[in-house]
Amino acid sequence: MGENIDPAGSANTDRVNITIVTRFLVSATSTGSMVCRVYYRGHSLSELTSAITVEGELRFADPSVGEDVNSLAMQTSLPNGNTPVSSIARIPVLDRTLTASQTKVDVIADVEFMACYPFDAATCGHSSDRSNAKFTLFVNQMNGDTVCKSATAAQSVVSVLKQTHHKAVPMYTSLDLAPGCRRLYAYVKAEYVSGAVGSIQGETSPLPDADGSGTHTSVMTHMFAVPR
């Protein structure tokens, strides 16, 4: 995930210093040690010499996370590509079966929203033009197609300048589970509000590692559930 920042002295003071928090659920495929790396990719859009200061940390919330009835981690992410938010889009979607012993579930969704896509010079010809959209995370506990219980919806209204280009939209909610209903159905509803049409970004194309050792991709929009 990522965001563009503005130079010092910019009129957009909230874009000079930013904090990005992204959450991931890591699923081991075999017994042994796991190495987690934090990648940073920086690029200046200015024709002038520029410098930025970056710091970060990696935290582990829990070494053991519950799985679905098939012993699989409950997570999903969007593939490479962009989904325009010209009206309403419902992505990503997580649809899994809980185990009978689970009594609560936390759901986390990180969405990457990009301004001005597809590009339209009439609505996004200037750096100050904006894409405005509303994002809502819905989580339902179901029995087949019947809703048994719903979590409090998490919502965020986002306005992204063409100059900023893209912005991370983190959302979270939790649900105390009712007995007898084991289907978990969660999704993000993205709604166009005003301005230029924007889009939800999927996984990036392979990016080169700074040390020349290879490439890595970046999951820009994803969702996962942590049952207890």
N, C-alpha and C positions, 0 to 999 in steps of 0.2 A: 504494500500500500504506500501511498505517498501524497504529497501536496507540494505545490509551488509556493515559494516565499517571495516577498517584495524586498527591495533594497532599503537600507536604513534611510530615514528621511521621507519615506513614502507616505502618501496621504492615507493609505490603508494600514494604519498602525497595528491592527490585529493580524496582519500577514507578515510582519517583520520577524517576530519570534513565535514559533508554533511548537506544539507538542502532539505527537502522533502515538496512539496506543493501539496495538493490534494484538489479537488473541488467537492462538492456534491450539488445536487438539492434536497431539502427536500419537500415532498408533504404531506400536512395535510389531514387526512381522516375524521376529525370531528372538530367541533368548541371547542376551549379551549386553554390551555397552552401546549407548546411543550418544552421538555427538550432535549438539544443536549449535548452529552458527547464525549470527545476525549479519545480514548483508545490508550495506548502505550504498546507494547509487546517487551520485550528485552530478549535476550538469548545469552550467550557467547559460542562460538565454541572452546574456548581455554581450555586446561587442567589446565592452571594456573589461579590464582585469577585475576579477571579483574574488572574494574569499568569504567562506562561511564557517561557523563553528558548530560542530555536531557532537552530541553526547548521547549515550543510551545505556540501557540495562536490560538484562534478560532474567525474568523471574519464573519460577515453577510453582504453580498454584497447588497442585496435588500430584503425587507420583502414581496414583491409581484412580482411574475414572471408570464409572460403570458403562456397560455396553448394552446393545439392544438384545432381543430374544435370540438372535442368531450369532451372538458374541462378536458383533461388529461395532466399531466406533460410530457414533451418530454424528456424521458431519457430511457436508457437501460444499462444493465450490463451483464457480462458473468457469467454463472453458474459455479459450482464447476468443476474443471478439467483443463487440460493443452492442448493447441493447438500447435503442433509443427510447426515451421517456417522453413521447409525444402526446400520450393520453394517460393510460394506466398500464403498468407492467407488474407482474407478480413473480418476482425472482429475487433470490434463490428460494427453492422449496425443499423442505426436509420432511419425509414421510416414513416413519419407522414404527416398529412394534416394541413396546416396553416389556420388561419382565414383570412377573406378578409381585415381586418383592419390593419394587421401587415405589417410593412414596412422594418424591419431589423431583422436579427437573428445572435446571437453569438453561436458558437458551441465549446464545450470543450470536449476533450477526454484525459483520463488518462489511459495509458497502462502499465502493469507490464510485463517486459521481463525477462525471466529466462534463464541463461546459461546452456548448457549441458543437454538438455532434448529432446528426450530420451538419456540416458547416453550411450556413446560409448568410451571405453577405448583407442581406437586408436586415437581419435581426442580430447579426454578430460580426459586424464589420469593424468594431472598435474595441480596444482593450478594456473599456469600461462597461461593455455590454455584459449582461448576466443571464444565467440559466437558473431558474427557481423551481424547486420540486419539494414534495413532501414524502417522507419515508415512514412507514409504520410497520413494526414487527408484530405479527399475530401468532399466537401459540394456542392450539386447541388440543384437548384430550378427547378422544373419540371412541365410540363403539361402532365399528363399521363406518357408516356415513352420518351417524348421529353424534352431535356434540354433547359431551358430558360436562365439560368444564373448560373455561377459557382463562388465560392469563391476562393481567392488565397489559394493554397494548403499549409498546414503547414507540414514541413518535419524535421525529426530528424534521423541521423545515429548514431547507438548505438553500443558500444563494451563493452561486459561484461565479466570479468574474471570469471573463475570457482570459485575462492576464494570469489569474490564478490557475486556470485550466482544469485542475481536478482536486477533489477534496475527499478525505476519509470521513465516513459517517458511521460511528459505532453505536450499536443498540443492544440492549439487554433487558430480559424480563425473566420471571420465575413463576412456577405454578406448583401448588400443593395438589397432588394427584388424588382423584377419587377412586375408590375400589371398583374393580370390574370393567374398567375402560382402559385398554392397553395400546390403542393407536395414538401416536404423537404426530400431529400435523402442524408444521410451522412454515411461515413464509413471510417475505417482505413485500409490501405493496408500495410501489413507487408511483406517484401521481404528479403529472405536469401541473405547475401553478401559473407561471407567467414567463415572459422573456423568451430567449432563444431555447430551442429544444436541446436538452442534454442527454447523456447516456450513462448506463451502468457498465463499468469496465469489467471484463473477464480477465483471465490469466494472460500475462505478458508473453510475448515471443521470447525465446532464449536470450539472456543478457550475458555479456562476457564478464568473467571474473577479473578483478584488477591484477591478480598475480599471474594471469595467463594460464591457469590450470584447467580452464574449461568454461562452461556456461551454467547458468541457473535460471529458472523461471520465477515469477512472482505471482502468487495468488492474490488478486486485487479485491475480489468479492467472495465471501464465504460465510457459512453458518455452521454451528455445531451445538449439540445438546449435551449437558452433563447431568445424568440422573443420579439420584441418591436413594 
